[in-house]
Amino acid sequence: MDGFAKYLGRRLFQFFLVIFLGVSLAFLITNLSPVDPVEQSVALMTNFGATDPRSVELMRQALQELYGLQGSMLDQYLAFWGRVIRGDFGPSLSAFPTPVMSLIMSALPWTIGLLTLSLVITWTLGNLLGALAGYYRSNLLLKLSGAAVMALHPVPAYIIGLCLLLAFGFIWPILPISGGAQMNLQPGLTLDYLRSLIVHGTLPALTLVLVGLGSWFISMRSLVSNIVTDDHVVYAELGGVSSNKIFSQYVARNALLPQLTGLALSLGNVFGGAVITEFLFNYPGVGRLMIQGIYRGDYALVLGVTTISIIAVAVAVFIIDLIYPLIDPRVRLS
Amino acid sequence: MSALLELRNVNKDYRIGGFFDSSTLHAVKNVSFTLDDSKPEIFTIVGESGSGKTTTARMILGNETPTSGSLRFMGQSITAIRSRAGKLKFMSKAQPIFQNPFEAFNPLSTIDYFLFSTARRFLGLRDKAAIDAATDKALHHVGLSLAEVRGRYSHELSGGQLQRIAVARALIPEPKLIVADEPVSMVDASLRMSIVNLFRDLRDRLGVSIIYITHDLSTAYYISDRVIIMYKGDVVESGVAQEVLGNPQHAYSKALSQAVLPPDPEAARKIIMAKIA
């Protein structure tokens, strides 16, 4: 138990260190950007005519307070941490005065739903196919599916997405190509609404699956082909252990360990959204929010999304560190 | 006398290269030798990397099929073994030991699990006490005991210990033949002799024949009864170990024996200096 407490302590330290460095860096980069949210807001509001310079100055001060831009860089930095802990990133510039946090919170469920589901499908399918292709090397069907996956792998998301969009949106229009659900439906646990969710999510999810499948497939296949030549596998083969058991107990189980780490990291990345796919299908998730933030110079929104995704990745890595000893005995004691 | 293992004109070819410019690699050419059933011995195959010694071992274990020639073990053709029961029966008499002890056991389960399942599989034991006893007996042959190994994972043991456990696993079914493919090349030099001596002990006490595959001439000279030297798939020399290694005839075996430095450091230094100059 003492060993585990030590392990836990080390990981916890790492966890906070990563968050500290990542969030600090995000703060620094957004701070160095030439976009000044205060001047932008002032410009927006004084667009329509001459305003009294004194009230402009007052407005400027009020805005600086809102965005936490008062005092020196160090003061701002310390105040920023206070706001991160409270979960307050100030008002959004592009959707003034809605708080950034509520914008993110309304986009997160969409992103999490879409990305988690497609990630789980991609991961399972890619690893299964990759492991089978690595183990049964001479199987023609697996060779063909391997070639198909490899051919898809280098194609970027926007091409695959556009092709799907054309195919199922225009040539054979059976699926909606924009949005997260039908506009005129009341969100809730009704059959109609759920159906609309699934129909709207199909194309973006399919894009993500097709884009992501290749890397899981390739890495799993190479992991498996390394393990197949290990002596313990050869011994089991010689001893007439059934190939199903060799595949599941000896080969796939050993090869899955690094893939689990990959899965956890990707799950953490879910919080950053799938920028291109969400933008392409106009899906109301975090990725589209982020792009909007960047285009409109919405400093607070970009910083909010970045911070949340940094924390999410760190949490995911921390969780996988905690459960790793359960699956891999080699981590348990060393 | 009857033959324990008989190889007759065994050949193995591999196709290498791509679809259009493939060529054939003769990994093993016309290898023949016989091990006697009544006289257990240590039969050594010496050769450099790529000489075909591992391919020969894999064919003896039934893991590779020869392109031509016959391999017979206790009168039965090894290549004809197809069924699971046949594999089990063959393997309970012929067991492998591999080069890398760290790969010899699946790292995700405790080692005793594999020892127990070996006992269950090959000896057909079902009773927990009998399985324990068979495992413990095999471990005692290699100077270990079940109490030391129980519940341990492969990463918790040293390479020398693991290699001895691998030998113990091979002993559980009480085999007639052990095929050891470079069993000491990844073990610490100071532990090499303990493994090699263990083989001699197994031959003398348990009557197990051992095919010892190595590129290390000194241990080969020390332990072998008979030896064959392989070079690019060919057997270039064969015979009683002391004669072959003491008085090499073929150019390759001469070069091999000259590469072994004498144990006296002064003499070794002289040879090295002469080579450099």
Interface residues (C-beta under 8 A of the other chain):
Chain A: D230 D231 H232 V234 Y235 E237 L238 G239 G240 S242 Q249 Y250 R253 N254 D328 P329 R330 L333 S334
Chain B: L61 G62 N63 R84 A85 K87 L88 M91 P96 F98 Q99 N100 E103 A104 F105 N106 P107 L108 S109 T110 F114 T118 R121 F122 Y153 H155 E156
